[in-house]
């Protein structure tokens, strides 16, 4: 064992002394050089891979992204989550679970979107390099470009509301009005009972005893026949809410507390905001219809004695569009649509025949008026109008306030209008009245005394140039100057009268509601005009959102009545000749009037309207 150990030690000693032998220093130097060379080669490969190979790969990826921009937009980077809120909403309109925010992108590269604005009056210019966002309504907008689809850009999605919001009200129709049995007026799809043509005043077909507040059910039944309904809300140009808002409030206006009056409206909003369709635009693509004046839905306080409910003041409802027979000049969420008349044609030919008949009638009266005075309103000009009708040999008066009145007999009203060249349409308890549409249906040229009676109300249905179809006499000309209506109308040349009457007759199709159980072929009725206007409004809003614009650069809601009167291309509403007519009422001035003849309209006007209805039905 000892020799082996000695041999190992010897070997170790020899190994330690070998480098000192001749020739071993040179070998050591070669090894060091080899290690340095290998190290330099390794770093060269590493740098080459990083700058050449990886750089080329990145360039190819970018090129691929540039060739596929739609993919880049549909797959946004999760690292950027910035809100673009061009249309700020009320706090209560935001769902409990906010929708995913779209990402603004350029080709393959995320960039910062335009800064959010504090309110809708601000102007933010979108950067030119920013492409369109992938909004949830893009699919609906794309249908507009599909020329092979006759419904492209026209689809309507209808919410399937619980029956308590509509049909259940009709089942309990006796409670829809305190003084009127509305059951007969909800028959025939809301048209009411047929009118017999005993005196030959009407056509043989298409005439009904329609209640002036029946638009809720008429419009909803017309929507059931709309040819472009869809069950896919992502295709919808607008979303309809079939809530009978007018019938709802009519049940509870007298003798009920505000909790009862507000209940259905609050339930409706709660139901809508839980729906996925709401999140697309948070209600800005939704619309509903109410066959009453806007003031029934604008209660100003929580006092039990205050009038109406607060539907149109609910934050969510401010996003929706509400179509009413009279809108507010100072609010942006309601729009005027025509009162229903007695004529509801089922075929185009019925309209054409009626128009031709109105052209050929002999009209023996220069002007006429059907109505009652308003002795409780010292600013009303109705008393002076009635006096002028009585004292004129070419004026006709149908008095509505004494004894057995003929004002509520459709044949008496229509017969007088058909025999008149001009029909006087002053304010009633509120700005508007059904009589204006009955008179135009008869081919009678309307004479208005306040711009809120038609010109700022029915901007979807009547021409902006009101002089083409009507006469405007400011209230002050009657009230203060005692102008002769007869002399004013006689100043209009006969040829111009003929042209104006023809213009009125041509307006008839768009002012009437066709029979909901049928469909007109070529003509567009008041329903068609209204739906198209809503679609245009929503489409314009969507395009503005994509382009980063607000509807108007400096929108002032109190001037809402002005914006629909702007000419094409105008976006700012300045001073207007009608400003004195629309001085906004101050708190506590519900029944007062301004010094320029513009009666302020609010709760008292709505209440008086109901009182007039009570008087009319008890005669």
Protein Blocks (a to p, Z undefined) as FASTA:
>chain_A
ZZmmmmmmmmmmmmmmmmmpghjlmmmmmmmmmmmmmmmmmmmmmmmmmmmmmmmmmmmm
mmmmmmmmmlmmmmccfkbccdddfbccdfklpcfbdcdddddddehiacddddddfbfk
bccdddfklccdddfklmmmmmmmmmklmkgopaccdddddfklmmmmmmmmmmmpfkbc
fklmmgghhnopaddffkomacfehpacddfklmmmmmmmmmmmpckbcfblklpgbdcd
fbdfklmmmmmmgopafklmmmmmmmmmmmmmmpmklmmnnopagccddfbdfklmmcfb
fcfkbgcjfklmpmklmmpccddfbdcfkbckbccdddddfbdcfbfklmmmmmmmmmmp
ccfbfbdcdddddfklmkbcklmmmmmmmmpckbccddfkgcjafklgmklmmmmmmmpf
bdcdddffbmbdfklmmmmmnopacddfbfklmmmmmmmlpcfblmlmpccddfklmmmn
opafklmmmmpcfklmmmmmmmmmmmmmmmpccdfkbccfkbccfklmmmmmmmmmmmmm
mmmmmnopafbfbdcfklmmmmmmpcehiabdcddfklmmmcccdehilmgccfeopacd
dfklmmmmmmmmmmmmmZZ
